[in-house]
């Protein structure tokens, strides 16, 4: 017998029929002797509608009231899921954020979880009852509804799994696992059976939208075994059909490279001939941070003359106008010119095995060069190498790299 | 300065634009120096959609989960209304049922209000903050969401007004007041400026859908001054443009007859040649009550031979099949035959003045007779006379009676 947290995303509970199908899976888990807590998203489209209403009233609406409005989407699904389970003879009830309570800080709209009271839930689960918990929502110290930010239901599920000390957290979604790259770009992409948290975080943050990054971080920190699987196929989590995200040590055969990720949500800014003096980087990036602009890749070359250097960095496309505004107003930094472009994409090779294999980087650069793809910026970490290239070359680069590292399906 | 509870029904908050228009009215009330608590319904159509989801899953769904699902409609409107007020520079916040708390018993789906904690609300109202309260919802002793039944937002508003000791409860709706009869049937129908609680209850229960009966009963019991007014015209409650529902003693010039009501939601059942023995009525109506069938008019004639009598009663159309099932299974009552029909309607003359004027009834019967309308059943109370007639004659009867009692607009 295991205690499982099963999370169903928006497309998996898109309408009543799909909620019923999801309920069927839970019934099978219960019949297999497991205790189950279900975390549900809003029915697909509902959150967008609700967010739209708030935006219609004011772009600067009160985030406390925003949370009251948008959290209702998950509330609706919770009640319906509990009903669908009861209809199948399963004792079930919904547990809203304030009923658990599922406590967060008071950063409305993007709150952080602080504490989940599980005593009562554990008792109910132990008695065979299924708990249905709305994802994405919590309650603040001030007794007001909070939400965790878009995609926060993954985070709710993982945090609940950690608090319940669950044996596994199954994330049911519209894909059947994590692939070596986007199958829409490379049809031969292969489903990965086991992947490490570190690799998953890189893949998630690099544009693979399977899991919310924060949820993987929490899973890693709290040691929650995660499984990504499809809600549209005829299996349940306990059949282990998806991709398991686990500690690196649990992966027996380590692949050198586990996947190729790409992200088009990139823009680059270059400051030409910046005075090369100590503290200049901080003078550029502190104001950006204060303006809420998240800087990703940063490249600064050693200057040839010791006086001037070129500095390039990337931000998300949505942040480009704000970033440019900040940079143009910099007073303490002297430079000749600003260049910017959002016609770029980031392609990354990810794998925990690469740290001890310097050949990985070389293969990447050679492969891209052979296809005539120019690398604009390079950044590396222990488990990934990312390059910024012209956006039009994205698919070409991903296909070439996927083949070069031998990631194709080997049936 | 007055403390006002203003309630906006579904069509008055149908979309963001209407929510904003409703907010404008509240702003004007605040600018006039009033303290305001706003009670909102779900945006029109939302509750039906949510109720539909529950019905899709199961006709016999858990009412506790039903309440979780359907209460979210009002929750959404509350957050949006608070935002719309804030946008206009008014300090406002939403107060969900569990936050107030707005306590009810545990009859989920049709809960009764037991207690409303107003200490914090009063403090906030006193400091100039507008409180936005979702109608229709409360919280049980077991800390679960409850709802008051369809149309319950009127009841929420009146109960809140009573608890806050408000000076007035304004019910903004899609009609601009209570009329002497349905203006769709009689274009000359006149808006009533003041009406007594008793008359309003009769009109409400007789098919005039302006206010929920229960809300008027609570208003009467708790002495809450009610006003029905339109949210679509350019006035606010403090202009007193609608119909005021007050104690009978506050109405100076009493009309003999204040209105003509009609209801088509009627069905009749007749038991022919029932044994005329003591206790027979109880043997018929107790089982109906136990089956949840609400019996309205009951007529039993003195029997000619002292042995048999005919018994006729009416129920709502939806209850007819269930009522027939109960009656057909009666074991302790002997009768010859059951007749039933749902081709009937109830037309009523309502007025607090009629009790001391026997001529009212006579005028009703004569008027109907002159139009060739056959009266099937008659029932009377202190302030109304109702007759059951063939449904096809409804409009004819209403128009004739409206004219006979001189209720037309006198411009």
Interface residues (C-beta under 8 A of the other chain):
Chain A: X16 X19 X20 X50 X53 X54 X56 X57 X58 X61 X62 X64 X65 X66 X67 X68 X69 X72 X73 X75 X76 X78 X79 X80 X82 X83 X84 X86 X87 X93 X94 X96 X98 X99 X143 X144 X145
Chain B: X16 X19 X20 X50 X53 X54 X56 X57 X58 X61 X62 X64 X65 X66 X67 X68 X69 X72 X73 X75 X76 X78 X79 X80 X82 X83 X84 X86 X87 X93 X94 X96 X98 X99 X143 X144 X145
